[in-house]
Amino acid sequence: MSTPKSILLFLMSAFSIPIFAQDPVKRDSIPQKKIVEKKEEDNRNVMLNAANNTGPRDVNIGLPSTVGGITIQENDLPVVYFFWPELPNRTWRQSVSLAKTGLLKIGESVITTGDLGFAVNSYTKLGTPKFEMVGNLSASHYGWLKGDVNVSGPLSNGWSYVAGIYQNYDPNSFDVRFSNYSDKTQIYRAGLTKRFKKDKGEISFLYKYAKSISLTNYAVFQYKENGQVQELDNFRIGRDSYIINDGTVKVKDILTGEFSYKNLGNNDAASTSQSFDVLGNYKLGNGWKFNFSTRFRYAEATTLTTIPLSIFQTASGGGFSYQSTGEDYAGNVNSMLALSSPKVPTKTAMSRFEITKKVNNHDLRIGLTEYFYDVDKFTSSRSFYYQTVEANPRKLVRNTAGGSSNTDSDGFYNYNVGGEYHNGYENKLSAYFSDKWQISNKLSLNYGLNLRYQKVKGDYYLTPRTSGFVFDQRQKTYIDNNWFHLGGSVNAVYKITDKLGLLADFTYAENNGRLESYSGAVVPNVDKTKSPLGAFGLYFNHDKFSVVSQATYLTRNNYQARLNLVNPSNGSDSQVATVNYDIQTVGWTTDIVTNPFKGFNLHYLVTFQNPIYKNYNFNAFGKSYSYDNKNVLEISKILMEIDPSYTYKNVKVWASFRYFSKQFANLTNALYFAARWETFGGVNYKINKHFDFGVTAVNFLNQTGAKGTINGAELITDDSAYYNQLLVGSYIRPFTLEASLNFRF
């Protein structure tokens, strides 16, 4: 798997800050007169996540997930400039302090940000003319506790206040020996709002402080034929911890050469941030309206995690012993990678300004965004170690005659092999324009353009990172790049009848490299990445149901990945390879919403797709590898979502069923995980106008199993050799009961 960015896909599947998603997002039928005007995607419940409940699930469009998952915005600006080194869920959570949360359409995201993909956009609650208090208390049968409160009210002369506290303490479903919780997150908010007379507009000043500590867990299992996995007698998937029992790793600072011990469960793993927002709107006259949002942000982003690589066996007298006791060890051994990026200072200044006006049949919008991001000496110090294969594994020491992978007395070796560094700033200045044009009663057009200038300036090192490496006084290489990007989207709707119509979309985005592209010891390929997406379909509206069916074609070139490769002939031998490749996918999606009788609603979504790699070739361990036309990792060819709900008076019963066809777990496609279902269900009861109560069951059919990729298996070509072998990967959450009490005054 790629490292370190895409290796941290597992972070998103292991953080556990439950977002109590007791009720699916409102399912709106597609209004025949408004279909072209919607900026948000209907019927996509991104807050129900069976892998974790730390943030929104990834909404698949046939491209690989990013490390940070789906992009998250707050008040029309990204909550973090880039997900590395600070993941967005370290500073943002679904909360009662948010007035609204929605999923932006791909076209809207391209027009306003220049980047292709879905994005969650949320808006902070502002001060109110009357006193309001809203809150949520949540818990699970595993011991999760969450408190979330927001208050707002008037001051004087048009001023009002708002304040919020979010506290999350979650042990998750697995118990670790060195910490009471797998996630501890606190978010504090405060703000002032001034509303101008004669309804001319408003301005708000908002402050947010966040601190988050999270753990990453994996599962070890026995791999079977047909993509099945079997639990071990001494390890329960999702219930046992696969993190070293003392929670401590040893690292050598790649800048100073100093050794230190880092604890995965305390402030060594904490990320903190402070954000100050100024936002509002003002009526300018002649029908023009001015909207603005500005953010100044400082963060100290920490990454501290361990990544399983490969499992092999050792016999008695094979050179392995327990690090804590010195006793000889025989059995299964897992080689591990530890990553440490301690409190990396990042500074961000972002702004978005736009003016809007309705002119005859046009809704015009002209905007400007400015993103400035500075990172002060990002480093990733790395070390390797061995651990036993069991729940709460123990560290091992290796001492073999002439062995290149011998450890020190603490059980660590190969310090800073593949370590990383970059330093500098990025700046993105974009101008955008959009128009919603109702050409006639039959035809409407929604189109927009984004023109972006990007500058990247800083320094990095081309020195190979060998065992024990320290940058010290090495020769730096300097970065000074400028790029111009074009992005845009066109969406057309033609009404054949009042109920039936045709849809056509074309979206295009460009990108080059980022500052983090220079983290490795090679000159990165920063050629232009182009992402064209075309779609064509139809919709049909009826009093009892609505249907949208659409085919899509999407390509993207020049992906870059740094792969942590394990030698198939020697599980202790690993190396880092930087590769570039393309992806192509064809898909067909049908979305149905129906209300056959009073109180009952059903949403059904099905997608057929075939994402494949193109131009994916590299050398490793003296061999050539080609993954052309192989299926993209972790992406199913068939996806289904079935969401029924029934409301009677003050009671609502709902469920959500998601189907994923088999997912390939290594680049050669030799290993895969069988198809699976993920399930959610719950009951909501409105007690009165002040209180409502809900109970949610996650994976209530008691599904268990592995998902994602299989660590250390990138080069495996013969699946039969892995039958009945022990492998490590991520997993879906086990059956979980959650309860929530909401209140409002």
C-alpha positions in Angstrom: 0.0 0.0 0.0 1.2 3.5 -0.6 2.9 5.5 2.1 2.6 7.6 3.9 -0.5 9.4 2.5 -2.5 6.7 1.0 -1.4 4.3 3.7 -3.4 6.5 6.1 -6.6 5.5 4.5 -6.7 3.2 7.4 -6.8 6.2 9.8 -10.2 7.1 8.5 -11.4 3.6 9.0 -10.1 3.3 12.5 -10.8 6.6 14.2 -13.9 6.3 16.3 -15.8 9.5 17.1 -19.4 8.4 16.6 -21.5 10.8 14.7 -24.9 9.7 16.0 -26.6 9.3 12.7 -30.0 8.2 14.1 -31.9 9.5 11.1 -31.0 9.4 7.5 -30.8 12.7 5.7 -34.1 14.0 4.4 -35.0 12.3 1.1 -36.3 14.9 -1.3 -38.0 14.0 -4.6 -36.4 15.6 -7.5 -38.5 18.7 -8.3 -39.0 19.0 -12.0 -38.6 22.8 -12.0 -35.7 22.9 -9.6 -33.5 20.0 -10.7 -30.9 22.2 -12.4 -30.7 24.6 -9.6 -29.7 22.3 -6.8 -26.1 22.7 -5.6 -26.4 19.7 -3.3 -26.7 16.0 -4.1 -30.0 14.4 -3.2 -30.5 11.0 -1.4 -26.8 10.6 -0.4 -26.6 9.9 3.3 -22.9 10.4 3.9 -23.2 10.5 7.7 -23.9 6.8 8.1 -20.5 5.1 8.1 -20.1 1.4 8.8 -16.3 1.6 8.8 -16.2 4.3 11.5 -18.3 7.1 12.8 -15.7 9.8 13.0 -16.9 11.7 9.9 -18.7 11.3 6.6 -18.3 8.2 4.5 -16.7 8.4 1.1 -19.1 8.8 -1.7 -17.8 6.7 -4.6 -17.4 8.1 -8.1 -15.0 5.3 -9.3 -11.8 7.0 -8.2 -9.7 5.9 -5.2 -10.4 7.5 -1.9 -8.0 10.1 -0.6 -6.3 9.7 2.7 -8.7 12.2 4.2 -11.8 10.7 2.6 -14.4 13.1 1.3 -13.6 16.8 1.3 -15.2 18.8 4.2 -16.0 22.5 4.1 -17.3 24.8 6.8 -18.8 28.2 5.9 -17.8 27.6 2.2 -14.1 27.0 3.0 -12.2 23.8 3.6 -11.8 22.9 7.2 -8.2 22.1 6.4 -6.3 23.2 3.4 -5.1 19.7 2.6 -5.7 16.5 4.5 -2.0 15.9 5.1 -0.6 16.2 7.8 -3.9 17.1 9.5 -6.9 15.0 8.7 -10.2 17.0 8.6 -11.9 15.0 11.3 -9.3 16.3 13.8 -11.0 19.7 13.6 -14.5 19.0 12.3 -17.3 16.8 13.6 -21.0 16.6 12.9 -22.4 18.7 15.7 -25.4 20.7 17.0 -23.2 23.7 16.5 -23.7 23.3 12.8 -26.9 24.9 11.3 -26.8 22.8 8.1 -24.8 20.0 6.5 -25.1 18.9 2.8 -23.3 17.1 0.0 -22.2 19.4 -2.8 -22.6 18.1 -6.3 -19.4 17.5 -8.3 -20.1 20.3 -10.7 -20.6 22.8 -7.9 -17.4 21.7 -6.2 -15.4 22.2 -9.5 -16.9 25.6 -10.1 -16.2 27.0 -6.6 -13.0 25.1 -5.7 -11.5 23.9 -9.0 -11.3 20.3 -7.6 -13.3 17.3 -8.8 -15.2 15.3 -6.3 -18.0 15.4 -3.8 -17.6 17.7 -0.8 -19.6 18.0 2.4 -20.4 21.7 3.1 -21.5 22.7 6.5 -22.5 26.1 8.0 -21.8 27.2 11.6 -24.7 28.3 13.8 -24.7 32.1 14.3 -26.0 34.4 17.0 -29.8 34.5 17.2 -32.2 37.4 18.1 -33.9 35.1 20.7 -32.3 32.7 23.2 -31.8 29.2 21.9 -30.2 26.1 23.4 -29.8 22.8 21.5 -27.9 19.8 22.6 -27.2 16.1 22.2 -26.2 13.4 24.6 -25.1 10.1 23.1 -23.7 6.8 24.3 -23.1 3.2 23.1 -23.0 -0.1 24.8 -19.2 -0.1 24.3 -18.9 2.9 26.7 -18.9 5.8 24.2 -20.0 9.1 25.7 -20.6 12.3 23.8 -21.9 15.7 24.9 -22.7 18.4 22.4 -24.3 21.7 23.4 -24.8 25.1 21.6 -26.4 28.2 23.0 -27.2 31.5 21.3 -29.1 34.7 22.1 -29.3 38.5 21.8 -27.0 41.2 23.2 -27.9 44.8 22.1 -27.9 47.1 19.0 -28.3 44.2 16.6 -25.6 42.1 18.2 -26.0 38.5 19.3 -23.8 35.7 20.6 -23.3 32.0 20.0 -21.2 29.4 21.9 -20.7 25.6 21.6 -19.0 22.7 23.3 -18.4 19.3 21.8 -16.8 16.6 24.0 -16.2 13.0 22.8 -14.8 10.1 24.7 -14.9 6.8 22.8 -13.2 3.5 23.7 -14.6 2.1 20.5 -15.4 -1.7 20.2 -11.8 -2.7 21.0 -9.9 -2.4 24.3 -6.3 -1.2 24.4 -4.1 -1.7 27.4 -2.6 1.8 27.5 -5.6 4.1 27.2 -9.2 4.3 28.3 -10.3 5.7 25.0 -9.5 5.2 21.3 -10.6 8.8 20.6 -10.7 11.9 22.7 -11.8 15.0 20.9 -12.9 18.4 22.2 -14.1 21.3 20.1 -15.0 24.7 21.6 -16.7 27.5 19.7 -17.6 31.2 20.4 -18.9 33.9 18.2 -20.6 37.3 17.7 -23.1 38.2 15.0 -24.1 41.8 14.0 -27.3 42.1 11.9 -27.7 45.4 10.0 -30.9 47.4 10.0 -33.5 47.2 7.2 -32.4 43.6 6.5 -29.3 44.8 4.7 -27.2 41.9 5.8 -25.0 40.6 8.7 -21.5 39.9 9.7 -20.2 37.2 12.1 -16.9 36.7 14.0 -16.4 33.1 15.0 -13.6 31.3 16.9 -13.0 27.5 17.2 -10.5 25.5 19.1 -10.1 21.8 18.6 -8.0 19.1 20.1 -8.1 15.5 19.0 -6.3 12.2 19.9 -7.2 9.1 17.9 -6.0 5.5 17.6 -5.9 3.3 14.5 -6.8 -0.4 14.9 -6.5 -3.3 12.4 -7.6 -6.9 12.4 -5.7 -10.1 11.8 -7.6 -12.9 10.2 -7.1 -16.1 8.2 -7.6 -15.6 4.4 -9.8 -18.2 2.7 -10.8 -19.0 -0.9 -13.3 -16.8 -2.7 -12.3 -13.7 -0.7 -13.6 -15.0 2.6 -11.9 -14.4 5.9 -12.1 -16.4 9.2 -11.6 -15.2 12.7 -8.8 -16.6 14.7 -9.4 -18.3 18.0 -7.3 -15.7 19.8 -8.5 -12.6 17.9 -12.0 -11.2 17.3 -12.4 -8.9 14.3 -13.4 -5.5 15.5 -13.4 -6.5 19.1 -9.7 -7.0 19.9 -6.9 -4.5 19.7 -4.0 -5.1 17.3 -2.0 -2.2 18.7 1.1 -3.0 20.7 0.2 -3.5 24.3 2.3 -0.7 25.8 1.3 1.8 23.1 4.9 3.1 22.8 7.1 3.4 19.8 10.7 4.6 19.5 11.6 7.1 16.8 14.7 8.9 15.7 14.0 12.5 14.8 14.9 12.8 11.2 16.0 16.4 11.6 18.0 16.2 14.9 18.9 12.6 15.3 17.5 12.5 18.8 15.8 9.3 20.0 12.5 9.6 21.8 9.6 7.4 22.9 6.1 8.3 21.7 2.9 7.1 23.3 0.0 6.5 20.9 -2.6 7.3 23.6 -1.5 10.6 25.1 -0.6 14.1 23.9 2.2 12.7 21.8 -0.6 11.9 19.3 -2.6 15.1 19.8 -3.5 17.6 17.0 -4.6 21.0 18.0 -6.0 23.9 16.0 -7.4 27.4 16.3 -9.6 29.0 13.6 -11.0 32.5 13.4 -13.7 33.1 10.8 -15.2 36.4 9.5 -18.3 35.8 7.3 -21.5 37.4 6.3 -23.5 39.0 3.5 -24.7 42.4 2.4 -27.2 43.8 -0.1 -25.4 46.2 -2.4 -28.4 47.5 -4.3 -29.7 47.0 -7.8 -30.4 43.4 -6.9 -26.8 42.5 -6.2 -25.8 40.6 -3.0 -22.3 40.3 -1.6 -21.4 37.1 0.3 -18.0 36.6 2.0 -16.2 34.2 4.2 -12.6 34.5 5.5 -10.6 32.1 7.8 -7.3 32.5 9.6 -6.0 29.3 11.1 -3.1 27.9 13.0 -2.6 24.2 13.7 -0.1 21.9 15.2 -0.8 18.7 13.3 0.4 15.4 14.7 0.5 12.0 13.0 1.5 9.0 15.2 0.4 5.7 13.9 1.6 2.1 13.3 1.0 0.2 10.1 1.2 -3.6 9.8 3.3 -4.9 6.9 3.6 -8.7 6.6 3.3 -11.8 8.7 5.8 -14.7 8.8 6.7 -17.6 11.1 9.7 -18.2 13.2 10.8 -21.3 15.0 12.3 -21.6 18.5 15.8 -20.4 18.4 15.1 -18.4 15.3 16.5 -15.2 16.8 13.3 -13.7 18.1 12.6 -13.0 21.8 10.1 -11.0 23.8 11.4 -7.4 24.3 9.9 -7.2 27.8 11.3 -10.5 29.2 14.0 -11.7 26.9 12.4 -15.1 26.6 12.7 -17.0 23.3 9.7 -16.6 20.9 8.4 -19.1 18.4 5.2 -18.4 16.3 3.8 -15.8 14.0 5.6 -12.5 13.6 4.2 -9.2 12.1 6.7 -6.7 10.8 5.4 -3.2 11.6 6.0 0.4 10.5 5.7 3.4 12.9 5.2 6.9 11.5 5.7 10.0 13.6 5.1 13.6 12.5 5.2 15.6 15.8 3.2 18.9 16.1 3.8 20.2 12.6 3.1 23.9 12.6 0.7 24.9 9.7 -0.7 28.4 9.0 -3.7 29.0 6.7 -5.5 32.1 5.4 -8.5 31.5 3.2 -11.1 33.8 1.7 -14.1 33.4 -0.6 -16.0 36.5 -1.9 -18.9 36.4 -4.4 -21.6 38.6 -5.7 -24.9 37.3 -7.0 -27.9 38.7 -8.9 -30.9 37.4 -10.7 -31.3 39.0 -14.2 -34.3 37.9 -16.1 -33.8 34.1 -16.6 -30.3 34.1 -15.3 -29.0 33.6 -11.8 -25.5 35.1 -12.0 -22.6 34.5 -9.6 -19.1 35.9 -9.8 -16.6 34.9 -7.1 -13.0 35.0 -6.0 -11.2 32.6 -3.6 -7.7 33.0 -2.1 -6.1 30.1 -0.2 -2.7 30.5 1.4 -1.0 27.6 3.3 2.3 27.5 5.0 3.9 24.4 6.6 7.0 24.7 8.8 9.3 21.7 8.2 7.0 18.8 7.8 8.8 15.6 8.8 7.8 12.0 9.0 10.3 10.0 11.1 9.9 6.3 10.7 11.0 3.1 12.4 10.3 -0.6 12.0 9.6 -3.2 14.7 8.2 -6.7 15.1 5.2 -7.8 17.2 3.5 -11.0 18.1 0.3 -11.9 16.2 -2.5 -11.8 18.9 -4.8 -9.4 20.7 -2.8 -6.7 22.4 0.5 -7.9 20.8 3.9 -7.6 22.4 7.1 -6.3 20.9 9.8 -8.6 19.8 13.6 -8.3 19.6 15.4 -9.9 16.7 19.0 -10.9 16.8 20.3 -13.1 14.0 23.8 -13.6 12.7 24.6 -10.8 10.2 20.9 -10.0 9.8 20.1 -6.7 8.2 16.8 -6.5 10.0 18.2 -7.0 13.5 16.6 -4.7 16.1 18.1 -2.8 19.0 17.3 -3.7 22.5 14.1 -1.8 22.4 12.9 -3.8 19.4 13.3 -1.2 16.7 15.4 -1.0 13.5 15.8 0.7 10.1 15.2 4.2 11.6 14.0 6.7 9.0 14.1 4.4 6.0 11.8 6.1 3.6 11.4 9.1 6.0 9.9 12.4 4.6 10.4 16.1 4.7 9.0 19.2 2.9 8.9 22.9 3.8 7.3 26.0 2.3 4.0 27.4 1.2 1.3 27.1 -1.4 -1.0 29.8 -2.7 -4.1 29.3 -4.8 -6.0 32.3 -6.3 -9.2 31.4 -8.2 -11.8 33.4 -10.1 -15.1 31.7 -10.9 -18.3 32.4 -12.7 -21.6 30.5 -12.9 -25.0 31.0 -14.4 -28.3 29.2 -14.0 -30.1 30.0 -17.2 -33.7 29.0 -17.8 -33.6 29.2 -21.6 -37.2 28.1 -22.1 -39.9 26.1 -20.3 -38.3 23.1 -21.9 -34.5 23.7 -21.5 -32.4 24.9 -18.7 -28.6 25.2 -18.4 -26.4 25.5 -15.4 -22.8 26.2 -16.3 -19.7 27.7 -14.7 -16.0 28.2 -15.0 -13.1 28.3 -12.5 -9.7 29.8 -13.4 -7.0 29.1 -10.8 -3.4 30.2 -10.4 -1.3 28.1 -8.0 2.2 28.8 -6.7 4.3 26.3 -4.7 7.5 27.4 -3.1 9.8 25.8 -0.6 12.5 23.2 -0.2 13.0 19.4 0.1 15.8 16.8 0.0 16.8 14.4 -2.7 19.1 12.4 -0.3 18.2 8.7 -0.1 16.8 7.8 3.3 18.8 4.8 4.4 18.8 3.1 7.8 19.6 5.6 10.6 19.3 8.6 8.3 19.3 12.2 9.6 19.0 15.2 7.4 21.5 17.3 9.4 23.4 19.6 7.0 22.4 17.8 3.8 22.1 19.8 0.6 18.5 21.1 0.1 16.7 21.3 -3.2 14.5 24.3 -3.8 10.9 24.4 -5.2 9.5 27.3 -7.1 6.6 26.3 -9.3 3.7 28.2 -10.9 0.7 26.6 -12.6 -2.5 27.7 -14.2 -5.6 25.5 -14.0 -8.9 25.4 -15.8 -12.0 23.9 -14.4 -15.6 24.0 -15.3 -19.0 22.3 -15.5 -22.0 22.3 -17.8 -25.3 20.7 -16.8 -28.3 20.7 -19.1 -31.9 19.6 -18.5 -34.4 19.2 -21.3 -38.0 18.5 -20.4 -39.7 16.2 -22.9 -42.9 16.3 -20.9 -43.9 17.7 -17.5 -42.7 14.5 -15.9 -40.0 13.1 -18.2 -36.7 14.8 -19.2 -33.1 14.3 -20.3 -29.9 15.1 -18.4 -26.4 15.9 -19.7 -23.3 16.8 -17.7 -19.7 17.6 -18.5 -17.2 18.5 -15.8 -13.5 19.1 -16.2 -10.8 19.9 -13.7 -7.0 20.2 -13.8 -4.3 19.9 -11.1 -0.5 19.7 -10.8 1.5 18.8 -7.8 1.3 20.0 -4.2 3.9 20.8 -1.7 3.5 17.3 -0.1 4.4 15.8 -3.5 8.0 16.6 -2.7 8.2 14.6 0.6 10.2 11.8 -0.9 13.8 11.5 -2.1 12.9 11.8 -5.8 11.9 14.7 -8.1 8.1 14.2 -8.3 6.2 14.1 -11.5 4.1 17.3 -11.4 2.8 17.1 -15.0 -0.7 18.3 -15.3 -3.5 16.0 -14.1 -6.6 16.2 -16.2 -10.0 14.9 -15.0 -12.8 15.0 -17.6 -16.2 13.6 -16.5 -19.1 13.1 -18.9 -22.6 12.0 -18.1 -25.9 11.4 -19.8 -29.2 10.2 -18.5 -32.9 10.8 -17.9 -35.3 11.5 -15.1 -39.0 10.8 -14.5 -41.2 12.3 -11.8 -44.5 10.8 -10.6 -46.7 11.7 -7.7 -45.5 8.6 -5.9 -42.0 8.2 -7.1 -39.1 9.9 -8.9 -36.3 8.2 -10.9 -32.9 9.5 -12.2 -30.7 7.2 -14.3 -27.4 8.3 -15.7 -24.3 6.8 -17.4 -20.9 8.4 -16.7 -17.4 8.2 -18.1 -14.4 9.5 -16.1 -10.7 9.5 -16.5 -7.8 11.0 -14.5 -4.1 10.8 -15.3 -0.9 11.2 -13.4 -1.8 9.9 -10.0 1.3 9.7 -7.8 1.8 7.2 -5.0 4.6 6.1 -2.7 4.3 2.4 -2.1 5.6 0.5 0.9 6.5 -2.7 -0.9 7.3 -6.0 0.8 9.4 -8.5 -1.0 7.2 -11.6 -1.7 10.3 -13.8 -1.1 11.3 -12.2 2.2 8.7 -10.7 4.5 11.4 -8.7 6.4 12.6 -6.9 3.2 10.8 -3.7 2.2 11.4 -0.7 0.1 9.6 2.5 -1.0 8.7 3.1 -4.7 7.3 6.2 -6.2 4.9 5.5 -9.1 2.6 7.4 -11.4 -0.5 6.0 -13.1 -3.9 6.8 -14.6 -7.4 5.6 -13.9 -10.4 5.2 -16.2 -13.9 4.3 -15.2 -17.3 3.8 -16.8 -20.4 3.8 -14.6 -24.2 3.7 -14.6 -26.3 4.9 -11.6 -30.0 4.8 -11.0 -31.6 6.6 -8.1 -35.2 6.0 -7.1 -37.3 7.8 -4.3 -40.8 6.6 -3.7 -43.6 7.3 -1.3 -46.2 4.6 -2.1 -48.4 5.4 1.0 -48.7 7.9 3.8 -45.7 7.8 6.2 -43.6 5.4 4.1 -40.5 6.4 2.1 -38.1 4.3 0.2 -34.8 5.3 -1.4 -33.0 3.0 -3.7 -29.6 3.6 -5.4 -27.7 1.2 -7.6 -24.4 1.8 -9.4 -22.5 -0.4 -11.9 -19.0 0.7 -12.6 -15.6 -0.6 -13.8 -12.7 1.5 -12.6 -9.3 0.3 -13.9 -5.7 1.3 -13.7 -3.8 2.6 -16.8 -0.1 3.1 -17.4 0.7 1.6 -14.0 4.2 0.2 -14.3 7.3 0.1 -12.0 10.3 -2.0 -10.9 10.9 -3.5 -7.4 13.2 -6.1 -6.0 14.8 -6.6 -9.4 11.5 -7.4 -11.2 9.1 -5.4 -13.4 5.5 -5.1 -12.5 2.6 -3.9 -14.6 -0.9 -3.3 -13.3 -2.5 -2.0 -16.5 -6.2 -2.8 -16.7 -6.3 -4.1 -13.2 -9.3 -3.1 -11.1 -8.8 -0.2 -8.7 -8.3 -1.2 -5.1 -11.2 -1.1 -2.6 -13.8 0.0 -5.2 -16.8 -2.4 -5.9 -18.2 -2.8 -9.3 -21.7 -2.9 -8.0 -23.0 -0.7 -5.2 -26.5 -0.6 -3.8 -28.2 1.5 -1.1 -31.7 0.7 0.2 -33.2 3.2 2.7 -36.8 2.5 3.9 -38.4 4.6 6.6 -41.9 4.8 8.1 -43.3 7.6 10.3 -46.4 7.4 12.4 -47.3 10.4 14.6 -44.2 10.9 16.8 -42.4 7.7 16.0 -40.1 7.1 13.0 -38.6 3.7 12.2 -35.9 3.6 9.6 -33.2 1.4 8.1 -30.3 1.6 5.7 -28.8 -1.3 3.8 -25.7 -1.0 1.7 -24.3 -3.6 -0.6 -20.7 -3.7 -1.9 -19.7 -6.3 -4.5 -16.2 -7.8 -4.1 -13.3 -5.4 -3.6 -9.8 -6.1 -4.7 -7.4 -6.0 -1.8 -4.0 -5.8 -3.5 -2.7 -4.2 -6.7 -2.3 -7.4 -8.7 -6.0 -8.2 -8.0 -4.9 -11.7 -6.8 -6.5 -11.0 -3.4 -9.9 -9.7 -2.8 -12.7 -9.5 -0.2 -16.1 -11.1 -0.9 -19.2 -9.0 -1.3 -20.7 -7.6 1.9 -23.7 -5.8 3.3 -23.5 -2.9 5.8 -26.7 -2.2 7.8 -28.1 0.5 10.0 -31.4 0.8 11.7 -33.1 2.8 14.3 -36.2 4.2 16.0 -36.8 7.9 16.8 -39.4 9.2 19.2 -40.4 12.8 19.6 -41.2 13.2 23.3 -42.4 16.8 23.0 -41.2 20.0 21.4 -38.2 20.1 23.6 -36.9 16.5 23.6 -36.6 13.6 21.3 -34.9 10.2 21.8 -33.4 7.7 19.4 -31.8 4.3 19.3 -29.5 3.2 16.4 -28.1 -0.2 15.6 -25.0 -0.3 13.4 -24.5 -3.5 11.4 -27.6 -5.0 13.2 -27.4 -8.2 11.1 -24.2 -8.8 13.1 -21.9 -8.6 10.0 -18.2 -8.8 10.7 -15.3 -9.0 8.3 -12.3 -7.4 6.7 -12.3 -4.6 4.1 -10.0 -2.2 2.4 -6.5 -3.5 1.4 -4.2 -6.2 2.7 -1.0 -4.8 4.1 2.2 -5.9 2.5 0.5 -7.7 -0.4 1.1 -5.3 -3.2 3.2 -7.7 -5.2 1.4 -11.0 -4.5 0.3 -12.7 -7.8 -0.7 -16.2 -6.5 -3.7 -16.1 -4.3 -3.6 -19.9 -3.6 -0.4 -19.4 -1.7 -2.4 -17.2 0.8 -5.2 -19.6 1.5 -5.3 -20.3 5.2 -2.5 -17.7 5.8 -2.7 -14.9 8.3 -3.2 -11.5 6.9 -3.9 -8.0 8.3 -6.4 -5.4 7.1 -9.1 -3.0 8.2 -12.7 -4.0 9.0 -16.2 -2.9 9.3 -17.5 -2.1 12.8 -19.1 -4.9 14.8 -22.7 -4.8 16.0 -23.1 -1.5 17.9 -26.1 -0.1 19.8 -26.1 3.7 20.2 -28.6 5.9 22.0 -29.1 9.7 21.8 -31.2 12.3 23.5 -31.7 15.6 21.7 -33.0 18.7 23.4 -33.9 22.2 22.3 -35.1 25.3 24.2 
